[in-house]
Amino acid sequence: MKKRKIKYISKDMVAQKSRRAFKEGAIRAMDTNGYVVIAHEGWVVRKHSDGNIERMRKLNEEHGHLKVILD
């Protein structure tokens, strides 16, 4: 892969690289541990490699509108 010399990093570039890194990390965690812990339909769940989903804890609904902001 050829590296580019860039003068600045845009918000979109950071978002794109972050999404890719999270995806790759989730795949690696699933391969290593056999499960990943994610938020799904208002719950924190453990998703196993066989597709089984185990509910761990219900999320607080009053904070449902919050989103992740990368600094």
Biopython code that builds the backbone (N, CA, C, O; Angstrom):
import numpy as np
from Bio.PDB.StructureBuilder import StructureBuilder

atoms = [
    (1, "MET", "N", (0.845, -1.173, 0.000)),
    (1, "MET", "CA", (0.000, 0.000, 0.000)),
    (1, "MET", "C", (0.893, 1.240, 0.000)),
    (1, "MET", "O", (1.809, 1.361, 0.813)),
    (2, "LYS", "N", (0.618, 2.131, -0.899)),
    (2, "LYS", "CA", (1.397, 3.351, -1.036)),
    (2, "LYS", "C", (0.913, 4.402, -0.047)),
    (2, "LYS", "O", (-0.286, 4.664, 0.049)),
    (3, "LYS", "N", (1.832, 4.997, 0.678)),
    (3, "LYS", "CA", (1.481, 6.055, 1.623)),
    (3, "LYS", "C", (1.466, 7.392, 0.911)),
    (3, "LYS", "O", (2.322, 7.698, 0.080)),
    (4, "ARG", "N", (0.443, 8.189, 1.275)),
    (4, "ARG", "CA", (0.336, 9.525, 0.705)),
    (4, "ARG", "C", (0.822, 10.539, 1.719)),
    (4, "ARG", "O", (0.642, 10.363, 2.924)),
    (5, "LYS", "N", (1.438, 11.597, 1.230)),
    (5, "LYS", "CA", (1.795, 12.715, 2.108)),
    (5, "LYS", "C", (0.615, 13.666, 2.109)),
    (5, "LYS", "O", (0.216, 14.187, 1.067)),
    (6, "ILE", "N", (0.059, 13.886, 3.300)),
    (6, "ILE", "CA", (-1.080, 14.789, 3.402)),
    (6, "ILE", "C", (-0.744, 15.933, 4.346)),
    (6, "ILE", "O", (0.070, 15.787, 5.258)),
    (7, "LYS", "N", (-1.376, 17.061, 4.114)),
    (7, "LYS", "CA", (-1.107, 18.245, 4.913)),
    (7, "LYS", "C", (-2.022, 18.355, 6.117)),
    (7, "LYS", "O", (-1.690, 19.035, 7.088)),
    (8, "TYR", "N", (-3.174, 17.694, 6.066)),
    (8, "TYR", "CA", (-4.125, 17.777, 7.179)),
    (8, "TYR", "C", (-4.935, 16.483, 7.229)),
    (8, "TYR", "O", (-4.952, 15.707, 6.274)),
    (9, "ILE", "N", (-5.595, 16.272, 8.342)),
    (9, "ILE", "CA", (-6.468, 15.112, 8.510)),
    (9, "ILE", "C", (-7.885, 15.639, 8.718)),
    (9, "ILE", "O", (-8.149, 16.383, 9.662)),
    (10, "SER", "N", (-8.771, 15.253, 7.843)),
    (10, "SER", "CA", (-10.151, 15.739, 7.940)),
    (10, "SER", "C", (-10.956, 14.861, 8.896)),
    (10, "SER", "O", (-10.557, 13.748, 9.239)),
    (11, "LYS", "N", (-12.086, 15.390, 9.306)),
    (11, "LYS", "CA", (-13.007, 14.664, 10.182)),
    (11, "LYS", "C", (-13.484, 13.384, 9.499)),
    (11, "LYS", "O", (-13.616, 12.345, 10.146)),
    (12, "ASP", "N", (-13.743, 13.457, 8.192)),
    (12, "ASP", "CA", (-14.187, 12.284, 7.441)),
    (12, "ASP", "C", (-13.111, 11.201, 7.385)),
    (12, "ASP", "O", (-13.420, 10.012, 7.464)),
    (13, "MET", "N", (-11.853, 11.608, 7.250)),
    (13, "MET", "CA", (-10.755, 10.641, 7.217)),
    (13, "MET", "C", (-10.648, 9.911, 8.552)),
    (13, "MET", "O", (-10.443, 8.698, 8.588)),
    (14, "VAL", "N", (-10.786, 10.644, 9.633)),
    (14, "VAL", "CA", (-10.723, 10.036, 10.967)),
    (14, "VAL", "C", (-11.886, 9.075, 11.160)),
    (14, "VAL", "O", (-11.701, 7.974, 11.678)),
    (15, "ALA", "N", (-13.075, 9.477, 10.751)),
    (15, "ALA", "CA", (-14.254, 8.617, 10.886)),
    (15, "ALA", "C", (-14.087, 7.338, 10.070)),
    (15, "ALA", "O", (-14.400, 6.250, 10.555)),
    (16, "GLN", "N", (-13.603, 7.457, 8.849)),
    (16, "GLN", "CA", (-13.416, 6.291, 7.983)),
    (16, "GLN", "C", (-12.395, 5.318, 8.574)),
    (16, "GLN", "O", (-12.642, 4.114, 8.623)),
    (17, "LYS", "N", (-11.270, 5.827, 9.015)),
    (17, "LYS", "CA", (-10.226, 4.969, 9.597)),
    (17, "LYS", "C", (-10.698, 4.349, 10.899)),
    (17, "LYS", "O", (-10.367, 3.199, 11.190)),
    (18, "SER", "N", (-11.470, 5.093, 11.691)),
    (18, "SER", "CA", (-11.988, 4.572, 12.955)),
    (18, "SER", "C", (-12.957, 3.428, 12.713)),
    (18, "SER", "O", (-12.881, 2.397, 13.382)),
    (19, "ARG", "N", (-13.870, 3.601, 11.760)),
    (19, "ARG", "CA", (-14.819, 2.526, 11.435)),
    (19, "ARG", "C", (-14.085, 1.266, 11.000)),
    (19, "ARG", "O", (-14.424, 0.164, 11.430)),
    (20, "ARG", "N", (-13.089, 1.428, 10.155)),
    (20, "ARG", "CA", (-12.318, 0.281, 9.666)),
    (20, "ARG", "C", (-11.585, -0.399, 10.823)),
    (20, "ARG", "O", (-11.564, -1.627, 10.906)),
    (21, "ALA", "N", (-10.988, 0.387, 11.710)),
    (21, "ALA", "CA", (-10.259, -0.172, 12.852)),
    (21, "ALA", "C", (-11.193, -0.924, 13.801)),
    (21, "ALA", "O", (-10.848, -2.003, 14.284)),
    (22, "PHE", "N", (-12.380, -0.356, 14.073)),
    (22, "PHE", "CA", (-13.345, -1.027, 14.948)),
    (22, "PHE", "C", (-13.806, -2.342, 14.326)),
    (22, "PHE", "O", (-13.930, -3.351, 15.020)),
    (23, "LYS", "N", (-14.063, -2.329, 13.007)),
    (23, "LYS", "CA", (-14.495, -3.545, 12.318)),
    (23, "LYS", "C", (-13.417, -4.633, 12.394)),
    (23, "LYS", "O", (-13.708, -5.786, 12.710)),
    (24, "GLU", "N", (-12.183, -4.254, 12.103)),
    (24, "GLU", "CA", (-11.084, -5.213, 12.142)),
    (24, "GLU", "C", (-10.853, -5.725, 13.561)),
    (24, "GLU", "O", (-10.553, -6.903, 13.758)),
    (25, "GLY", "N", (-10.993, -4.844, 14.543)),
    (25, "GLY", "CA", (-10.846, -5.255, 15.939)),
    (25, "GLY", "C", (-11.930, -6.224, 16.363)),
    (25, "GLY", "O", (-11.660, -7.179, 17.092)),
    (26, "ALA", "N", (-13.160, -5.988, 15.912)),
    (26, "ALA", "CA", (-14.267, -6.887, 16.244)),
    (26, "ALA", "C", (-14.052, -8.265, 15.625)),
    (26, "ALA", "O", (-14.323, -9.284, 16.262)),
    (27, "ILE", "N", (-13.571, -8.296, 14.399)),
    (27, "ILE", "CA", (-13.292, -9.578, 13.740)),
    (27, "ILE", "C", (-12.183, -10.317, 14.474)),
    (27, "ILE", "O", (-12.282, -11.524, 14.699)),
    (28, "ARG", "N", (-11.136, -9.609, 14.845)),
    (28, "ARG", "CA", (-10.028, -10.231, 15.564)),
    (28, "ARG", "C", (-10.471, -10.739, 16.935)),
    (28, "ARG", "O", (-10.080, -11.830, 17.349)),
    (29, "ALA", "N", (-11.289, -9.945, 17.643)),
    (29, "ALA", "CA", (-11.793, -10.367, 18.955)),
    (29, "ALA", "C", (-12.680, -11.602, 18.834)),
    (29, "ALA", "O", (-12.601, -12.507, 19.665)),
    (30, "MET", "N", (-13.525, -11.642, 17.800)),
    (30, "MET", "CA", (-14.396, -12.801, 17.590)),
    (30, "MET", "C", (-13.551, -14.043, 17.322)),
    (30, "MET", "O", (-13.845, -15.117, 17.845)),
    (31, "ASP", "N", (-12.510, -13.904, 16.516)),
    (31, "ASP", "CA", (-11.636, -15.042, 16.213)),
    (31, "ASP", "C", (-10.869, -15.503, 17.450)),
    (31, "ASP", "O", (-10.689, -16.704, 17.655)),
    (32, "THR", "N", (-10.420, -14.566, 18.267)),
    (32, "THR", "CA", (-9.613, -14.892, 19.438)),
    (32, "THR", "C", (-10.449, -15.411, 20.600)),
    (32, "THR", "O", (-10.126, -16.443, 21.188)),
    (33, "ASN", "N", (-11.525, -14.698, 20.931)),
    (33, "ASN", "CA", (-12.321, -15.011, 22.120)),
    (33, "ASN", "C", (-13.550, -15.860, 21.838)),
    (33, "ASN", "O", (-14.062, -16.531, 22.734)),
    (34, "GLY", "N", (-14.021, -15.834, 20.613)),
    (34, "GLY", "CA", (-15.246, -16.552, 20.290)),
    (34, "GLY", "C", (-16.494, -15.723, 20.543)),
    (34, "GLY", "O", (-17.604, -16.219, 20.354)),
    (35, "TYR", "N", (-16.344, -14.476, 20.966)),
    (35, "TYR", "CA", (-17.476, -13.579, 21.185)),
    (35, "TYR", "C", (-17.005, -12.132, 21.200)),
    (35, "TYR", "O", (-15.817, -11.849, 21.358)),
    (36, "VAL", "N", (-17.968, -11.216, 21.030)),
    (36, "VAL", "CA", (-17.723, -9.784, 21.205)),
    (36, "VAL", "C", (-18.865, -9.224, 22.039)),
    (36, "VAL", "O", (-19.975, -9.755, 22.010)),
    (37, "VAL", "N", (-18.601, -8.167, 22.772)),
    (37, "VAL", "CA", (-19.624, -7.488, 23.562)),
    (37, "VAL", "C", (-19.984, -6.204, 22.823)),
    (37, "VAL", "O", (-19.126, -5.369, 22.536)),
    (38, "ILE", "N", (-21.288, -6.065, 22.520)),
    (38, "ILE", "CA", (-21.768, -4.916, 21.747)),
    (38, "ILE", "C", (-23.078, -4.407, 22.332)),
    (38, "ILE", "O", (-23.700, -5.071, 23.161)),
    (39, "ALA", "N", (-23.489, -3.219, 21.891)),
    (39, "ALA", "CA", (-24.827, -2.708, 22.203)),
    (39, "ALA", "C", (-25.728, -3.131, 21.059)),
    (39, "ALA", "O", (-25.396, -2.936, 19.890)),
    (40, "HIS", "N", (-26.887, -3.720, 21.404)),
    (40, "HIS", "CA", (-27.805, -4.230, 20.377)),
    (40, "HIS", "C", (-29.234, -4.124, 20.880)),
    (40, "HIS", "O", (-29.600, -4.739, 21.881)),
    (41, "GLU", "N", (-30.047, -3.331, 20.167)),
    (41, "GLU", "CA", (-31.464, -3.175, 20.475)),
    (41, "GLU", "C", (-31.735, -2.827, 21.940)),
    (41, "GLU", "O", (-32.603, -3.424, 22.576)),
    (42, "GLY", "N", (-30.983, -1.854, 22.469)),
    (42, "GLY", "CA", (-31.208, -1.375, 23.826)),
    (42, "GLY", "C", (-30.579, -2.222, 24.920)),
    (42, "GLY", "O", (-30.844, -1.997, 26.101)),
    (43, "TRP", "N", (-29.761, -3.180, 24.554)),
    (43, "TRP", "CA", (-29.104, -4.059, 25.520)),
    (43, "TRP", "C", (-27.610, -4.128, 25.244)),
    (43, "TRP", "O", (-27.173, -3.964, 24.105)),
    (44, "VAL", "N", (-26.830, -4.370, 26.290)),
    (44, "VAL", "CA", (-25.434, -4.772, 26.131)),
    (44, "VAL", "C", (-25.502, -6.289, 26.018)),
    (44, "VAL", "O", (-26.026, -6.964, 26.903)),
    (45, "VAL", "N", (-24.963, -6.821, 24.912)),
    (45, "VAL", "CA", (-25.067, -8.255, 24.661)),
    (45, "VAL", "C", (-23.704, -8.854, 24.351)),
    (45, "VAL", "O", (-22.780, -8.158, 23.928)),
    (46, "ARG", "N", (-23.602, -10.146, 24.568)),
    (46, "ARG", "CA", (-22.424, -10.913, 24.161)),
    (46, "ARG", "C", (-22.839, -11.712, 22.938)),
    (46, "ARG", "O", (-23.701, -12.586, 23.022)),
    (47, "LYS", "N", (-22.220, -11.408, 21.795)),
    (47, "LYS", "CA", (-22.535, -12.094, 20.547)),
    (47, "LYS", "C", (-21.459, -13.151, 20.306)),
    (47, "LYS", "O", (-20.281, -12.829, 20.152)),
    (48, "HIS", "N", (-21.876, -14.405, 20.276)),
    (48, "HIS", "CA", (-20.954, -15.528, 20.115)),
    (48, "HIS", "C", (-20.725, -15.836, 18.638)),
    (48, "HIS", "O", (-21.535, -15.474, 17.785)),
    (49, "SER", "N", (-19.624, -16.501, 18.351)),
    (49, "SER", "CA", (-19.269, -16.808, 16.968)),
    (49, "SER", "C", (-20.274, -17.740, 16.297)),
    (49, "SER", "O", (-20.357, -17.770, 15.069)),
    (50, "ASP", "N", (-21.040, -18.500, 17.080)),
    (50, "ASP", "CA", (-22.060, -19.387, 16.501)),
    (50, "ASP", "C", (-23.372, -18.652, 16.221)),
    (50, "ASP", "O", (-24.341, -19.266, 15.776)),
    (51, "GLY", "N", (-23.411, -17.322, 16.484)),
    (51, "GLY", "CA", (-24.589, -16.519, 16.219)),
    (51, "GLY", "C", (-25.498, -16.322, 17.426)),
    (51, "GLY", "O", (-26.425, -15.514, 17.385)),
    (52, "ASN", "N", (-25.232, -17.061, 18.499)),
    (52, "ASN", "CA", (-26.026, -16.935, 19.720)),
    (52, "ASN", "C", (-25.786, -15.561, 20.355)),
    (52, "ASN", "O", (-24.648, -15.100, 20.444)),
    (53, "ILE", "N", (-26.874, -14.912, 20.796)),
    (53, "ILE", "CA", (-26.771, -13.598, 21.441)),
    (53, "ILE", "C", (-27.265, -13.722, 22.874)),
    (53, "ILE", "O", (-28.389, -14.160, 23.120)),
    (54, "GLU", "N", (-26.414, -13.333, 23.813)),
    (54, "GLU", "CA", (-26.717, -13.431, 25.249)),
    (54, "GLU", "C", (-26.854, -12.018, 25.817)),
    (54, "GLU", "O", (-25.902, -11.239, 25.783)),
    (55, "ARG", "N", (-28.034, -11.691, 26.337)),
    (55, "ARG", "CA", (-28.246, -10.368, 26.934)),
    (55, "ARG", "C", (-27.516, -10.288, 28.267)),
    (55, "ARG", "O", (-27.573, -11.208, 29.083)),
    (56, "MET", "N", (-26.825, -9.164, 28.471)),
    (56, "MET", "CA", (-26.074, -8.973, 29.705)),
    (56, "MET", "C", (-26.728, -7.911, 30.599)),
    (56, "MET", "O", (-26.932, -8.136, 31.792)),
    (57, "ARG", "N", (-27.054, -6.755, 30.010)),
    (57, "ARG", "CA", (-27.632, -5.670, 30.800)),
    (57, "ARG", "C", (-28.411, -4.726, 29.890)),
    (57, "ARG", "O", (-27.968, -4.403, 28.788)),
    (58, "LYS", "N", (-29.575, -4.289, 30.364)),
    (58, "LYS", "CA", (-30.384, -3.329, 29.622)),
    (58, "LYS", "C", (-29.754, -1.945, 29.739)),
    (58, "LYS", "O", (-29.329, -1.529, 30.817)),
    (59, "LEU", "N", (-29.701, -1.246, 28.617)),
    (59, "LEU", "CA", (-29.147, 0.102, 28.615)),
    (59, "LEU", "C", (-30.160, 1.080, 29.201)),
    (59, "LEU", "O", (-31.370, 0.890, 29.080)),
    (60, "ASN", "N", (-29.652, 2.114, 29.828)),
    (60, "ASN", "CA", (-30.479, 3.166, 30.399)),
    (60, "ASN", "C", (-31.091, 3.972, 29.256)),
    (60, "ASN", "O", (-30.360, 4.555, 28.455)),
    (61, "GLU", "N", (-32.410, 4.011, 29.168)),
    (61, "GLU", "CA", (-33.088, 4.658, 28.048)),
    (61, "GLU", "C", (-32.927, 6.168, 28.023)),
    (61, "GLU", "O", (-33.022, 6.771, 26.954)),
    (62, "GLU", "N", (-32.686, 6.795, 29.160)),
    (62, "GLU", "CA", (-32.571, 8.256, 29.165)),
    (62, "GLU", "C", (-31.306, 8.729, 28.473)),
    (62, "GLU", "O", (-31.194, 9.909, 28.142)),
    (63, "HIS", "N", (-30.348, 7.834, 28.247)),
    (63, "HIS", "CA", (-29.120, 8.196, 27.542)),
    (63, "HIS", "C", (-29.080, 7.601, 26.128)),
    (63, "HIS", "O", (-28.017, 7.534, 25.512)),
    (64, "GLY", "N", (-30.207, 7.181, 25.631)),
    (64, "GLY", "CA", (-30.273, 6.539, 24.321)),
    (64, "GLY", "C", (-29.937, 7.442, 23.155)),
    (64, "GLY", "O", (-29.584, 6.954, 22.082)),
    (65, "HIS", "N", (-30.036, 8.738, 23.337)),
    (65, "HIS", "CA", (-29.779, 9.675, 22.242)),
    (65, "HIS", "C", (-28.293, 10.037, 22.124)),
    (65, "HIS", "O", (-27.914, 10.754, 21.198)),
    (66, "LEU", "N", (-27.470, 9.570, 23.015)),
    (66, "LEU", "CA", (-26.047, 9.906, 23.001)),
    (66, "LEU", "C", (-25.338, 9.149, 21.886)),
    (66, "LEU", "O", (-25.744, 8.048, 21.516)),
    (67, "LYS", "N", (-24.281, 9.745, 21.356)),
    (67, "LYS", "CA", (-23.477, 9.062, 20.361)),
    (67, "LYS", "C", (-22.007, 9.212, 20.726)),
    (67, "LYS", "O", (-21.634, 10.082, 21.513)),
    (68, "VAL", "N", (-21.184, 8.358, 20.147)),
    (68, "VAL", "CA", (-19.752, 8.370, 20.425)),
    (68, "VAL", "C", (-19.113, 9.496, 19.620)),
    (68, "VAL", "O", (-19.358, 9.634, 18.422)),
    (69, "ILE", "N", (-18.296, 10.294, 20.289)),
    (69, "ILE", "CA", (-17.560, 11.370, 19.629)),
    (69, "ILE", "C", (-16.083, 11.122, 19.866)),
    (69, "ILE", "O", (-15.643, 11.023, 21.011)),
    (70, "LEU", "N", (-15.319, 11.023, 18.797)),
    (70, "LEU", "CA", (-13.886, 10.785, 18.900)),
    (70, "LEU", "C", (-13.164, 12.120, 18.956)),
    (70, "LEU", "O", (-13.325, 12.960, 18.070)),
    (71, "ASP", "N", (-12.364, 12.313, 20.003)),
    (71, "ASP", "CA", (-11.601, 13.561, 20.136)),
    (71, "ASP", "C", (-10.274, 13.452, 19.438)),
    (71, "ASP", "O", (-9.495, 14.405, 19.442)),
]
sb = StructureBuilder()
sb.init_structure("model")
sb.init_model(0)
sb.init_chain("A")
sb.init_seg("    ")
for serial, (resi, resn, name, xyz) in enumerate(atoms, 1):
    if name == "N":
        sb.init_residue(resn, " ", resi, " ")
    sb.init_atom(name, np.array(xyz, "f"), 0.0, 1.0, " ", f" {name:<3s}", serial, name[0])
structure = sb.get_structure()
